């Protein structure tokens, strides 16, 4: 039996939001759905490589406020290059979460990425891996222009006519800096996240909060601020609260802690969608979810490619998930000649971290 493409796409793309937190969620939702339908695995046809397809139009978003967190000096790690891929079907997908909501007032046309993450899918090893990249990482850009924060690559690539746009410049910069190959990209905004959680988990998603969080300056939906708090303990969070929990930086580790919370939210959503209740919601709400998404995403993957990627995740055990964050152990805090507070990479240590998270191919 063949499940309609629109059903998979609604489940896949709808759940990939909030700085790309739900990408793997959508994939595993499709995996569970295919199990329910009794589908057999299929081979993945060759996908677009290295962002050669022109990105589809997408509304651009406002830059996020930069912050700096105190942390110890970077640790030293041995030199190691990411090994060549041995599985021809393995894919590295760049997820870019963009700070935009419908109705937000802004004069900006080109915007920075609020969240960056690389998701690796390995059918041969039946595994997934995710690596979070801090916004303030200071790199030499692949376009040959001046260096900058990695989160500005998206706006720069779009505004200056880079051949593959902002996502392409971001991907090419990561590859030039660390040898991290990117095969495809998915760029989403917060509307997609809110719509997906509202429709797929109307009673909320349970997360276990390890420390009390008090953020009096959390950014609201129209570039202002509101006061949000979270108490310790396991509790269900609705779409808006889940987004706030994933985005706040009001902890000692700031962006580094936030990256870990985003991965925590992702895993919680995976478990929810993999449940029988989650699968039932995915099936019943897919048409509404697809309609809600509208222009909330941008990707170089075709509909068929997304469908095939979802099928490839069939049979991957939930425990086969590796996680990593480029944090204070592999960067050092510094100030540029222009006075910007940024993170300077320890290239050797980051390459070793990439190999540790993404394995030996």
N, C-alpha and C positions, 0 to 999 in steps of 0.2 A: 504494500500500500504506500502511496506517495502523499505526504502531507503538503498542502498548498504552500507555495513559497511565502506568500504574505503572512501566513501564520508564524512561520519561523522568524521572519524578519521583524515582525511586531514584537515577538518575545525577545529576540536578540538585541535589536537596536534600542528598544524601549528601556531596557534595564541597564544600558551602558551610559551612565551619566554620573553627575556629581564628581567632576574631575576624574571621570572614567571609572568610578568605583564599581559599576555593575557589569563590566564587560564579561568577566568570567562567569558571573551569575547567569547572564543570558545564555552563554554557551552550555552551562550545565543544566539549565532549564530545558534547552532543546534536547540534551542528552537524555534526560529523564522522560521527556515527552516521546522521544523515539522509542524508548524502552516500552512505554505504555502502548504504543501503536504497533509493537512487534516488528520494527524495522530492522533490517540487516545493515552492517557497516558498508560504506562505499568508499571508493578510492577518490582522493582529491585531485582534480584536474589542476594543471599548472596555474598558479595564481600570478597576479601582477607583482613584479619584483621591483624593489627600490623606488617605489612611488613614481613610476613612469607615466601613470595616467594623470590627466589634468584633474585637479580637485573640483568638486561641484561647488557652486556658489553657496555661501553661508553667511548669515548676519554676523558681523564682528562685534567684539565686546570690550568693555572698559578694563584698563589695567588694574591689577590688584595692588594694594598697599604693601610695600616691602617692610619686613621686620627682621630683627637680628636676635639670635638667642645665644646665651653664654654656653660654652662647652669646652672640654679639655682639648689639648692639641691632638692632631691626627696621629693615628698609630702607623707604624711602618709594616708593610707587608711585602712578601717576595714578588719579584717580577713574574708576571704571567699574562699571556695573551689569550683571549677567548679562542677556543679551538674551532676548527672547521666543523660545519654541521655534517653529520653522518646520515641523518634522516631527511630525505629529499622533501618530505611533506611537512617538516618542522617550520613554523612561522613565528617571526617576531613582529608583534603588532604594537605600534605606538599609540597610546591613548592620551588624548589631550582634553582636559576638562576646562571649559571656558566659563567665566563668570558673567552670565547673561540671563536675564529673565524678561518675559514679555511685559511691556509697559514701562520698563526702566528707562529713565530719561538720560540720554548721553549724546554728546556731539562727536564722540569718537567713531571713526570708521574702521580702524584696525586695532586689534586688541591682543593682549598677552595671554598666555595660558596660565590658568590658576593651579592646575595639577598636571603632572607629567608622570607617566608610568609605561613601562614596557612589559607586555604579556607575551610569554613564549608558550607555544602549543607544540608538544612532541608526541605524535601518534605512536611512533615506534616504541618509545619508553613509557607510553601511557601516562604522561605527566604534564603538569602546568607549572609555570614559574612566573613570578612577578617581581619587578624591580622599580622602586619609587625613586624619582630624581628631584632634588630640591630646586625650587624656582630661582634661587640666588646663585646657583653654580655659574662661575665666571669662565667663559670659554671663548676661544677664537672661532668665529663663525665660518662656515663652509663657503660663504659667498665672497670671501676675501676682504670683507670690510672690517671695521674696528671690532674688537671683542665686546662681549656684553653678557648679561644674564641670560641663561638658556630660555627663561620664560618669555623673553622679548623676541626670540627667533620667529615665533608665529606671526606677530604683527609686522616685523621687518620683512619677512618673506612675502607676505601678502601686499604690503604697501609699496615695496620696491620691485615687484614683478619677478620674483625668483621663479624659475621655470616650473617648479612643482609647488609653489606657494609657501605659506607659512609652515604647514606640516612637513613639507619636503625639506625646507631649510633646517628645521629642528632635527629631523631624522639624519640628514647628511652631516650636520654638526656633531651629533652623537657618534656617528660612525667614524668621522675623521679624528675625533678626540680620543675615543676609547676602542675603536674597532668593533663597535656594537652595531651589527647590521640590522636595518629595519626593512621589513618586506612590505608592510601595509600600515595604514593609519586609520584611526577613527577619532574624530573631533566631535564632542557633544557639549551641550549647555545644561544648565540646572533645570530647565523646564522638563527635559526628558526624564531626569532623575525623579522629580516630584510626581510626574504623571505615572511613571512605572510603579513607584512604591504605593501610590494611592490606589491604583487599580489591582496590583498583584498582592499587596499586603495591607488591606484596608484597616486591619486591627493592629498594625505596627509590626516591627521586627525587633526581636529581643536581642539586646547586647548587654554585656557585663562590663560596667564602667569601673575601672580600677582606682580612680582617684577623683575627688570632687573637683569640678571645673567651674570657675567663676569668670565670665568674660563680659565686662561692661562695655566693650567696644566692638561687638560682633557686627560685621557688615550686613545691613538689611537688603531688601530687594530693590532699593532705589538709590544705592550708593550713599546711604546714611549709616547710622549705627543703632543697635539695640543692646539690651542687657540680657544675656542668657546664662543659665546655670545648669549643672548636671550633678546629681548626687551619686555617691558610690553605690554599687550593687547592680544586679541583673534586672533589667526592666525593658518593656516594649517601648519603642519610639516610633511615632508616626513619621510621615515623609519629611515634614518641615524640621522636626526635631532631629531626625536621623541626618539630614543634611547639615544642620548646625553642629552636631557632634563630629561629623567628618571634616568640617571646615575650620572649626575654631583653632586658634593657635595660643590660647591663654593657659599654657602649661610651661614648665621649665624648659622642656625640649623644643618648644615652638613648632617650626615646620617639620622637624624630625619626628616629634610625637604625633603630629597630625598625619604624616604619611603612614605611621603604624596604625592609627585609628581608622584610616581609610581602608587599609587591608583587613582590619578587624570587621568593619561594616560589610566589606565584600564577602568575607567568609560567612557572616551571619545571613546575608541575603542568599548565598548559595544553598545553605541548609534549608532556608524557607522555601525556595523555589523547587528544590529537589523533593520536598515532601508531597504527599498525595494532595493535600490542600493547595499547595503552591502550583502543582501541575494543573489541577482543575481550574484555578483562577486564570492561569496562563491561557488555557484553551477558551474559556468563556469570555475573557476580557480582551483577547487579542485584537478584534476589530476596533474597539474603542481606543486601545492603546496606540494602534497604528494611526488612527485619525488624530490623536492628541499630539503625536510626535511632530508632524508637519516639517518645519525647517529647523528642527532642533539638533540635527546632526549633519556631518559632512565626512565622507569617506571615499577612498579609491577602490574599495571592494565592491564588486557587482552583487546583485541579489543572489545569483547562483553560487558565487564564491562564499558568501556568508552562510548559505544553506549547507554547503559542503563542509565548511569549517565546523558548523554545529554538529554535523554527523560524525566528524572525526573525533569528537569528544566522547562519543558513546563508548562506555567501558572504562573510562579513566577513573580510578578510585579516588574518592575525596581526599584521602591522605596523601596522594601524590601531588602535593602542592608545595613548592619552594618559594620562600619570601625573602626579600632583601631591601634595604634602604641605604642609599648613599647619604651617610650621616657624618657626625663629627669625628668618627673614627677614620675617615678617608678624605677629609677636607680640612682646611685651616681657615679661620676667620681672618679677614683683612679688609683694607680700605683702598680703593682705587685712587689714582692721581686726581680724579674729579671729585673725590670725597664720598663715593658710594660704598656702603658696607656690603661686602659680597663674600662668597665662599670660593676659595681657590682650591682646585682639585689636586689630590695626590694621585697622579695618573697611574702609577704602578699599583697602588693599593686599590683603586677603582677597577682596574682591569682584573685584578685577582678576585675582587668581589663579584664581578660579572661572571667569571668562570665558576665561582663557587655556587652562585644562584642558578645559572643556566646550565651548569654541568659540562660534560665532555661531548655533548652533541650525540 
